[in-house]
């Protein structure tokens, strides 16, 4: 019998398909698992990397952890550039509960929400041009309160109107990994949200929720923050 010693390899997910990983990687995966599990909000990859040992490669850790949870009651899912544990899609119905909403979104709010999602960054005037009717400030305030939209910056045009965009909470609420996962024309038709026949020049814009401001946008200033009643520029973390 050979006398040499060999490093012990431990399975991370006992009972799953035969696959083993090294002890160092297993320990790093436990760290990632703990960080994501303990957070009430999706956790960015940067926040995870900051807590891992120096030199750790985040990609294979997330990939292996996601695989390990793929057959469990909760799955590790990507939301934008963040990660979170969520109930498996096929079990979601078990956790549904009846709740009375104190304030349901109006048809106008839903229309504005959809326009912002597909056309962002977009101003209130641009929303009104697309809808063909005036949009009250109250409608935008309701959407801001849900946390699904944010004020991005100001358009470099006369009057410097505020531009709006969606948030990470919007993606999380609607189960989207990225904004490009929003339904396209054929999906909208299939869901009965578009007529089977649409104008020849009708197109659905490709959504873009890049956190980087566009060339036609200025960042919100301290004066803007005070005027708009914000504590910090939307999309930025407090120091």
LINNORVEN-V528695 format. One record per backbone hydrogen bond with DSSP energy under -1.0 kcal/mol. CO is the residue of the C=O (numbers start at 0). NH is the residue of the N-H. If there is no record, write none. Layout:
CO;NH  CO;NH
This chain:
9;20  12;15  21;25  22;26  23;27  24;28  25;29  26;30  27;31  28;32  29;33  30;34  31;35  32;36  33;37  42;82  43;47  44;48  45;49  47;50  48;51  52;55  57;61  58;62  59;63  60;64  61;65  62;66  63;67  64;68  66;69  68;71  72;87  74;85  76;83  78;81  80;44  81;78  82;42  83;76  85;74  87;90  90;93  91;94  105;109  106;110  107;111  108;112  109;113  110;114  111;115  112;116  113;117  114;118  115;119  121;163  122;126  123;127  124;128  125;129  126;130  127;131  135;139  136;140  137;141  138;142  139;143  140;144  141;145  142;147  147;166  149;164  152;162  153;217  154;156  156;159  160;154  162;151  163;121  164;149  166;170  167;171  168;172  169;173  170;175  176;79  177;180  178;181  183;187  184;188  185;189  186;190  187;192  188;191  198;201  213;216  215;155  217;153  220;224  221;225  222;226  223;227  224;229  232;235
